[in-house]
Amino acid sequence: VVACHLNNGAAEETKSRFGHFRDGGYVWALSVDLTHSVEPIVSAVCELLSEASGRCLWGLVNNAGVCVAGAAELLSPKAYESTMAVNFFAPVALTYALLPVLKRTHGSRIVNVSSVDGFIALPHNAAYNASKHALE
């Protein structure tokens, strides 16, 4: 499992709680700024796959989500850009980057975790609502 977080504290917490599984598997947790690139995630996955023969990528779960609350007219354009970068553009980029690897594994899956806010827009949540609707 490769688990990506927006900050080091959360990544360290994941490592300490879920570091190793009974079957010998483990969690590789890292801190990644998804507003710029998904390359660190792609590199980590490719490195893990190359470490052992027969290892494959079975699934991708895009569960990233940030929410900058505020009235639409009061949010800066940067709030919209960063929210769309993490909640929409990063999952799309990660899916395209890992799709060739996923296609080599029979039965692999891609799961995009969205939100009810993608269907029913809540007040003072415009950037988040837009990003989750885009992911639908």
CYANA upper distance limits for C-alpha pairs under 8 A (distance plus 0.5 A):
  1 VAL  CA     25 GLY  CA      8.38
  1 VAL  CA     26 TYR  CA      6.93
  1 VAL  CA     27 VAL  CA      5.25
  1 VAL  CA     28 TRP  CA      6.61
  2 VAL  CA     27 VAL  CA      6.33
  2 VAL  CA     28 TRP  CA      5.27
  2 VAL  CA     29 ALA  CA      6.30
  2 VAL  CA     30 LEU  CA      8.24
  2 VAL  CA     41 ILE  CA      8.34
  2 VAL  CA     44 ALA  CA      8.10
  2 VAL  CA     45 VAL  CA      7.54
  3 ALA  CA     11 ALA  CA      8.15
  3 ALA  CA     14 THR  CA      8.39
  3 ALA  CA     27 VAL  CA      7.37
  3 ALA  CA     28 TRP  CA      6.66
  3 ALA  CA     29 ALA  CA      5.14
  3 ALA  CA     30 LEU  CA      6.98
  4 CYS  CA     11 ALA  CA      7.46
  4 CYS  CA     29 ALA  CA      6.20
  4 CYS  CA     30 LEU  CA      5.57
  4 CYS  CA     31 SER  CA      6.19
  4 CYS  CA     32 VAL  CA      6.75
  4 CYS  CA     41 ILE  CA      7.95
  5 HIS  CA     10 ALA  CA      6.68
  5 HIS  CA     11 ALA  CA      6.14
  5 HIS  CA     29 ALA  CA      7.90
  5 HIS  CA     30 LEU  CA      6.66
  5 HIS  CA     31 SER  CA      5.20
  5 HIS  CA     32 VAL  CA      6.48
  6 LEU  CA     10 ALA  CA      8.01
  6 LEU  CA     31 SER  CA      5.93
  6 LEU  CA     32 VAL  CA      6.06
  6 LEU  CA     33 ASP  CA      6.52
  6 LEU  CA     34 LEU  CA      8.16
  7 ASN  CA     11 ALA  CA      7.09
  7 ASN  CA     31 SER  CA      5.70
  7 ASN  CA     32 VAL  CA      7.68
  8 ASN  CA     12 GLU  CA      6.58
  8 ASN  CA     30 LEU  CA      7.69
  8 ASN  CA     31 SER  CA      5.76
  9 GLY  CA     13 GLU  CA      6.72
 10 ALA  CA     14 THR  CA      6.78
 10 ALA  CA     31 SER  CA      8.41
 11 ALA  CA     15 LYS  CA      6.80
 11 ALA  CA     29 ALA  CA      5.65
 11 ALA  CA     30 LEU  CA      5.87
 11 ALA  CA     31 SER  CA      6.38
 12 GLU  CA     16 SER  CA      6.69
 12 GLU  CA     29 ALA  CA      7.67
 12 GLU  CA     30 LEU  CA      8.45
 13 GLU  CA     17 ARG  CA      6.63
 14 THR  CA     18 PHE  CA      6.15
 14 THR  CA     19 GLY  CA      7.60
 14 THR  CA     27 VAL  CA      8.36
 14 THR  CA     29 ALA  CA      6.93
 15 LYS  CA     19 GLY  CA      5.10
 15 LYS  CA     27 VAL  CA      7.08
 15 LYS  CA     28 TRP  CA      7.50
 15 LYS  CA     29 ALA  CA      6.42
 18 PHE  CA     26 TYR  CA      7.91
 18 PHE  CA     27 VAL  CA      6.76
 19 GLY  CA     26 TYR  CA      5.95
 19 GLY  CA     27 VAL  CA      5.60
 19 GLY  CA     28 TRP  CA      7.87
 20 HIS  CA     24 GLY  CA      7.16
 20 HIS  CA     25 GLY  CA      6.38
 20 HIS  CA     26 TYR  CA      4.63
 20 HIS  CA     27 VAL  CA      6.79
 21 PHE  CA     25 GLY  CA      5.55
 21 PHE  CA     26 TYR  CA      6.06
 32 VAL  CA     38 VAL  CA      8.33
 32 VAL  CA     40 PRO  CA      7.53
 32 VAL  CA     41 ILE  CA      8.15
 33 ASP  CA     37 SER  CA      7.54
 34 LEU  CA     38 VAL  CA      6.49
 34 LEU  CA     85 ALA  CA      7.34
 34 LEU  CA     86 VAL  CA      5.87
 34 LEU  CA     90 ALA  CA      6.59
 35 THR  CA     82 SER  CA      6.35
 35 THR  CA     85 ALA  CA      5.49
 35 THR  CA     86 VAL  CA      6.02
 35 THR  CA     90 ALA  CA      7.88
 36 HIS  CA     85 ALA  CA      8.18
 37 SER  CA     90 ALA  CA      7.84
 38 VAL  CA     42 VAL  CA      6.93
 38 VAL  CA     90 ALA  CA      6.90
 38 VAL  CA     93 ALA  CA      7.44
 38 VAL  CA     94 LEU  CA      6.61
 39 GLU  CA     43 SER  CA      6.46
 40 PRO  CA     44 ALA  CA      6.62
 41 ILE  CA     45 VAL  CA      6.72
 42 VAL  CA     46 CYS  CA      6.64
 42 VAL  CA     94 LEU  CA      7.82
 42 VAL  CA     97 ALA  CA      7.48
 42 VAL  CA     98 LEU  CA      7.49
 43 SER  CA     47 GLU  CA      6.52
 44 ALA  CA     48 LEU  CA      6.67
 45 VAL  CA     49 LEU  CA      6.66
 46 CYS  CA     50 SER  CA      6.68
 47 GLU  CA     51 GLU  CA      6.87
 48 LEU  CA     52 ALA  CA      8.05
 49 LEU  CA     53 SER  CA      8.19
 49 LEU  CA     55 ARG  CA      6.03
 49 LEU  CA     56 CYS  CA      6.76
 49 LEU  CA     57 LEU  CA      8.01
 50 SER  CA     55 ARG  CA      8.16
 56 CYS  CA    101 VAL  CA      8.31
 56 CYS  CA    102 LEU  CA      8.47
 56 CYS  CA    104 ARG  CA      8.49
 56 CYS  CA    105 THR  CA      6.94
 57 LEU  CA    101 VAL  CA      7.09
 57 LEU  CA    102 LEU  CA      6.23
 57 LEU  CA    105 THR  CA      7.08
 57 LEU  CA    108 SER  CA      7.83
 58 TRP  CA    102 LEU  CA      7.00
 58 TRP  CA    105 THR  CA      6.73
 58 TRP  CA    107 GLY  CA      7.83
 58 TRP  CA    108 SER  CA      5.09
 58 TRP  CA    109 ARG  CA      7.04
 59 GLY  CA    102 LEU  CA      7.50
 59 GLY  CA    108 SER  CA      5.80
 59 GLY  CA    109 ARG  CA      5.16
 59 GLY  CA    110 ILE  CA      6.18
 59 GLY  CA    111 VAL  CA      8.27
 60 LEU  CA     95 THR  CA      8.14
 60 LEU  CA    109 ARG  CA      6.89
 60 LEU  CA    110 ILE  CA      5.29
 60 LEU  CA    111 VAL  CA      6.70
 61 VAL  CA    110 ILE  CA      6.45
 61 VAL  CA    111 VAL  CA      5.22
 61 VAL  CA    112 ASN  CA      6.52
 61 VAL  CA    113 VAL  CA      7.80
 62 ASN  CA     91 PRO  CA      6.10
 62 ASN  CA    110 ILE  CA      8.21
 62 ASN  CA    111 VAL  CA      6.62
 62 ASN  CA    112 ASN  CA      5.33
 62 ASN  CA    113 VAL  CA      6.46
 63 ASN  CA    112 ASN  CA      7.00
 63 ASN  CA    113 VAL  CA      5.57
 63 ASN  CA    114 SER  CA      8.06
 64 ALA  CA     86 VAL  CA      6.93
 64 ALA  CA     87 ASN  CA      6.23
 64 ALA  CA     91 PRO  CA      8.14
 64 ALA  CA    113 VAL  CA      8.39
 65 GLY  CA     83 THR  CA      8.41
 65 GLY  CA     86 VAL  CA      7.03
 65 GLY  CA     87 ASN  CA      5.68
 66 VAL  CA     83 THR  CA      6.60
 66 VAL  CA     86 VAL  CA      7.43
 66 VAL  CA     87 ASN  CA      7.21
 66 VAL  CA    128 TYR  CA      7.74
 67 CYS  CA     83 THR  CA      7.24
 67 CYS  CA    125 ASN  CA      7.94
 67 CYS  CA    127 ALA  CA      7.89
 67 CYS  CA    128 TYR  CA      5.86
 68 VAL  CA     79 ALA  CA      7.15
 68 VAL  CA     83 THR  CA      7.81
 68 VAL  CA    125 ASN  CA      7.58
 68 VAL  CA    127 ALA  CA      7.45
 68 VAL  CA    128 TYR  CA      7.41
 69 ALA  CA    124 HIS  CA      6.20
 69 ALA  CA    125 ASN  CA      5.58
 69 ALA  CA    126 ALA  CA      8.17
 69 ALA  CA    127 ALA  CA      8.34
 69 ALA  CA    128 TYR  CA      8.38
 70 GLY  CA     74 LEU  CA      7.01
 70 GLY  CA     75 LEU  CA      6.58
 70 GLY  CA    124 HIS  CA      5.05
 70 GLY  CA    125 ASN  CA      6.57
 70 GLY  CA    126 ALA  CA      8.11
 71 ALA  CA     75 LEU  CA      6.90
 71 ALA  CA    123 PRO  CA      7.88
 71 ALA  CA    124 HIS  CA      4.88
 71 ALA  CA    125 ASN  CA      7.52
 71 ALA  CA    126 ALA  CA      7.77
 72 ALA  CA    124 HIS  CA      6.95
 72 ALA  CA    125 ASN  CA      7.98
 72 ALA  CA    126 ALA  CA      6.20
 72 ALA  CA    127 ALA  CA      8.15
 75 LEU  CA     79 ALA  CA      6.70
 75 LEU  CA     80 TYR  CA      8.06
 76 SER  CA     80 TYR  CA      7.51
 77 PRO  CA     81 GLU  CA      6.77
 78 LYS  CA     82 SER  CA      6.56
 79 ALA  CA     83 THR  CA      6.58
 79 ALA  CA    127 ALA  CA      7.65
 80 TYR  CA     84 MET  CA      6.53
 80 TYR  CA    127 ALA  CA      5.63
 81 GLU  CA     85 ALA  CA      6.50
 82 SER  CA     86 VAL  CA      6.79
 83 THR  CA     87 ASN  CA      6.36
 83 THR  CA     88 PHE  CA      8.37
 83 THR  CA    127 ALA  CA      6.82
 83 THR  CA    128 TYR  CA      6.97
 83 THR  CA    131 SER  CA      7.27
 84 MET  CA     88 PHE  CA      5.65
 84 MET  CA     89 PHE  CA      6.73
 84 MET  CA    127 ALA  CA      7.85
 84 MET  CA    128 TYR  CA      8.24
 84 MET  CA    130 ALA  CA      8.32
 84 MET  CA    131 SER  CA      5.67
 85 ALA  CA     89 PHE  CA      5.31
 85 ALA  CA     90 ALA  CA      6.34
 86 VAL  CA     90 ALA  CA      5.81
 86 VAL  CA     91 PRO  CA      8.04
 87 ASN  CA     91 PRO  CA      7.40
 87 ASN  CA    128 TYR  CA      8.35
 87 ASN  CA    131 SER  CA      6.24
 87 ASN  CA    132 LYS  CA      7.22
 87 ASN  CA    135 LEU  CA      8.10
 88 PHE  CA     92 VAL  CA      6.89
 88 PHE  CA    131 SER  CA      6.18
 88 PHE  CA    132 LYS  CA      7.59
 88 PHE  CA    134 ALA  CA      7.08
 88 PHE  CA    135 LEU  CA      6.17
 89 PHE  CA     93 ALA  CA      6.54
 90 ALA  CA     94 LEU  CA      6.43
 91 PRO  CA     95 THR  CA      6.48
 91 PRO  CA    112 ASN  CA      8.14
 92 VAL  CA     96 TYR  CA      6.81
 93 ALA  CA     97 ALA  CA      6.57
 94 LEU  CA     98 LEU  CA      6.56
 95 THR  CA     99 LEU  CA      6.17
 95 THR  CA    110 ILE  CA      8.20
 96 TYR  CA    100 PRO  CA      8.36
 98 LEU  CA    102 LEU  CA      6.67
 99 LEU  CA    103 LYS  CA      6.50
100 PRO  CA    104 ARG  CA      7.24
101 VAL  CA    105 THR  CA      7.72
102 LEU  CA    108 SER  CA      6.40
102 LEU  CA    109 ARG  CA      8.09
103 LYS  CA    108 SER  CA      7.55
112 ASN  CA    135 LEU  CA      7.93
114 SER  CA    118 GLY  CA      7.43
114 SER  CA    132 LYS  CA      5.97
114 SER  CA    133 HIS  CA      8.26
114 SER  CA    135 LEU  CA      6.98
114 SER  CA    136 GLU  CA      7.23
115 SER  CA    119 PHE  CA      8.19
115 SER  CA    132 LYS  CA      6.57
116 VAL  CA    120 ILE  CA      6.59
117 ASP  CA    121 ALA  CA      5.55
117 ASP  CA    122 LEU  CA      6.94
117 ASP  CA    128 TYR  CA      8.10
117 ASP  CA    129 ASN  CA      5.66
117 ASP  CA    132 LYS  CA      7.15
117 ASP  CA    133 HIS  CA      7.80
118 GLY  CA    129 ASN  CA      5.76
118 GLY  CA    130 ALA  CA      7.27
118 GLY  CA    131 SER  CA      7.96
118 GLY  CA    132 LYS  CA      5.08
118 GLY  CA    133 HIS  CA      4.29
118 GLY  CA    134 ALA  CA      7.99
118 GLY  CA    135 LEU  CA      8.41
118 GLY  CA    136 GLU  CA      7.52
119 PHE  CA    133 HIS  CA      6.95
120 ILE  CA    129 ASN  CA      8.49
121 ALA  CA    125 ASN  CA      7.85
121 ALA  CA    126 ALA  CA      7.85
121 ALA  CA    129 ASN  CA      6.14
122 LEU  CA    126 ALA  CA      8.10
122 LEU  CA    129 ASN  CA      7.81
125 ASN  CA    129 ASN  CA      6.44
126 ALA  CA    130 ALA  CA      6.55
127 ALA  CA    131 SER  CA      6.72
128 TYR  CA    132 LYS  CA      6.66
129 ASN  CA    133 HIS  CA      6.56
130 ALA  CA    134 ALA  CA      6.63
131 SER  CA    135 LEU  CA      6.92
132 LYS  CA    136 GLU  CA      7.05
